[in-house]
């Protein structure tokens, strides 16, 4: 990952103060675009999203996340891997490396594997290169979550239309979600934010 934006943000995360009892949101621009601490009204909610990130980018920076020893980690990653043309096997392999490392190095951390969100091909203006793969990856992520004793959260089902597209009321560009989408996301995870 030689992208300057990625490297700058990674270096910023590495120098931030280390608080206890944090909740980490880990992912790409879909995670990065939300102000989690304000949305959840919780100063312990840390945003570790980086726009354009992929599963191998998370592997490259997972040590900083692990060093926080967070109470909880909410992960969503993979749509940019699909966009880059990576195959499903590679994506799932990388995801497993992430989960394995978290479980081994910070076993007390509760891990939440969030499904990849659907996209909307009509708004994106092309053929549906994402959703068929997203559906397959999400099925495999559910199995991986069980294997590593993580909780799987199906956000895909909350935001998809009967036609299998991201609800156009929740997106402007067909890939990212609007405030209404984050409100739905918040509602879906509130039960998991409560202690313990």
C-alpha positions in Angstrom: 0.0 0.0 0.0 2.0 3.0 -1.3 -1.0 5.3 -1.6 0.0 8.6 0.2 -3.5 9.1 1.6 -3.5 5.6 3.1 0.1 6.1 4.5 -0.8 9.5 6.0 -3.9 8.2 7.7 -2.1 5.1 9.0 0.7 7.2 10.5 -1.9 9.5 12.1 -3.7 6.5 13.7 -0.3 5.3 15.1 0.4 8.5 17.1 -3.1 9.0 18.6 -3.5 8.6 22.3 -4.3 5.1 23.6 -7.6 5.1 25.6 -9.1 2.1 27.4 -12.4 0.5 26.7 -12.6 1.7 23.1 -14.9 0.6 20.3 -13.1 0.5 16.9 -14.8 0.8 13.5 -12.5 -0.7 11.0 -12.9 -0.5 7.2 -12.8 1.6 4.0 -14.5 4.8 3.0 -17.9 3.5 4.0 -16.7 3.3 7.6 -14.5 6.4 7.2 -17.3 8.7 6.0 -19.2 8.4 9.4 -18.4 10.4 12.5 -19.0 7.4 14.8 -18.3 9.1 18.1 -21.0 11.7 17.4 -23.5 9.3 15.8 -23.2 7.0 18.8 -22.7 9.8 21.3 -19.7 7.9 22.6 -16.2 9.4 22.7 -14.8 5.9 23.0 -15.9 5.1 19.4 -12.9 5.3 17.2 -13.0 5.6 13.4 -10.3 3.5 11.8 -11.7 3.6 8.3 -9.5 4.6 5.4 -11.0 5.5 2.0 -10.0 3.0 -0.7 -8.8 0.4 1.8 -8.8 -3.3 1.0 -8.4 -6.4 3.1 -4.7 -6.5 2.5 -4.5 -2.9 3.6 -6.2 -3.8 6.9 -3.6 -6.6 7.3 -0.9 -4.0 6.8 -2.2 -1.8 9.6 -3.8 -4.3 12.0 -1.0 -4.1 14.6 -2.1 -0.5 15.4 -5.7 -1.7 16.0 -4.5 -4.6 18.1 -2.3 -2.4 20.2 -5.4 -0.5 21.4 -6.7 -3.8 23.0 -10.2 -2.5 22.2 -13.3 -3.8 23.9 -15.0 -4.2 20.5 -14.1 -4.1 16.8 -16.7 -3.7 14.1 -15.2 -4.6 10.7 -16.5 -3.9 7.2 -14.1 -4.4 4.3 -14.1 -6.0 0.8 -16.0 -3.9 -1.7 -12.8 -2.2 -3.0 -11.1 -5.6 -3.3 -14.0 -6.6 -5.7 -13.6 -3.3 -7.6 -9.9 -4.1 -8.0 -10.8 -7.5 -9.6 -9.5 -9.7 -6.8 -11.1 -13.1 -6.6 -13.3 -14.2 -3.7 -10.8 -16.8 -2.4 -8.1 -14.0 -2.0 -10.5 -11.7 -0.2 -11.7 -14.4 2.2 -8.1 -15.6 2.9 -7.1 -12.0 3.8 -10.2 -11.7 6.0 -9.3 -14.9 7.8 -5.8 -13.5 8.5 -7.3 -10.4 10.1 -9.7 -12.4 12.3 -6.9 -14.9 13.2 -4.6 -12.2 14.3 -7.1 -10.3 16.4 -8.2 -13.5 18.1 -4.6 -14.5 18.9 -3.3 -11.1 20.0 -6.2 -9.6 21.7 -8.5 -12.5 22.7 -10.7 -10.4 25.0 -11.8 -8.2 22.2 -15.3 -8.8 20.9 -15.3 -8.9 17.1 -18.2 -8.0 14.9 -18.0 -9.0 11.2 -20.4 -6.7 9.3 -21.6 -7.8 5.9 -20.5 -5.8 2.8 -23.3 -3.5 1.8 -25.0 -3.9 -1.6 -24.3 -1.5 -4.4 -26.7 0.0 -7.0 -25.8 -0.7 -10.6 -28.2 1.7 -12.1 -26.8 4.7 -10.2 -23.2 3.4 -10.7 -24.1 3.3 -14.4 -22.9 -0.1 -15.4 -23.4 -3.8 -15.2 -23.7 -5.4 -11.8 -20.0 -6.4 -11.1 -20.4 -6.1 -7.4 -23.6 -7.6 -5.9 -23.3 -11.2 -7.0 -19.8 -11.3 -5.5 -20.9 -9.4 -2.4 -23.7 -12.0 -1.8 -21.2 -14.9 -2.0 -18.6 -13.1 0.1 -21.2 -12.3 2.8 -22.2 -16.0 3.0 -18.5 -16.9 3.5 -18.0 -14.2 6.1 -20.9 -15.6 8.2 -19.0 -18.9 8.2 -15.7 -17.2 9.1 -17.4 -15.3 11.9 -18.6 -18.5 13.4 -15.2 -20.1 13.1 -13.5 -17.3 15.0 -16.3 -16.8 17.5 -17.2 -13.4 16.1 -20.7 -12.0 15.7 -21.9 -11.6 12.1 -24.2 -8.6 11.5 -26.2 -8.7 8.3 -26.4 -5.0 7.2 -26.8 -6.1 3.6 -30.4 -7.3 4.2 -31.3 -3.9 5.8 -30.2 -1.9 2.8 -31.0 -4.0 -0.2 -34.1 -3.7 -2.4 -36.2 -6.8 -3.6 -34.3 -6.4 -6.9 -31.0 -7.0 -5.1 -29.7 -3.4 -5.3 -28.7 -0.8 -2.7 -31.8 1.1 -1.8 -31.6 4.3 -3.9 -33.0 6.2 -0.9 -29.8 5.4 1.0 -27.2 6.4 -1.6 -26.2 9.2 -3.9 -23.4 7.5 -5.9 -24.6 3.9 -5.8 -21.7 2.7 -3.5 -21.6 4.9 -0.4 -24.5 5.5 1.9 -26.1 8.7 3.1 -27.0 9.8 6.7 -30.2 7.7 6.5 -28.1 4.6 5.8 -25.9 5.3 8.8 -29.0 5.8 10.9 -30.1 2.3 9.9 -26.6 1.0 10.6 -26.6 2.5 14.1 -30.0 0.9 14.8 -28.7 -2.5 13.7 -25.6 -2.4 16.0 -27.1 -0.7 19.1 -27.8 -4.0 20.8 -24.1 -4.9 20.5 -22.8 -1.6 21.8 -24.3 -2.1 25.2 -22.0 -3.6 27.9 -20.7 -6.2 28.5 
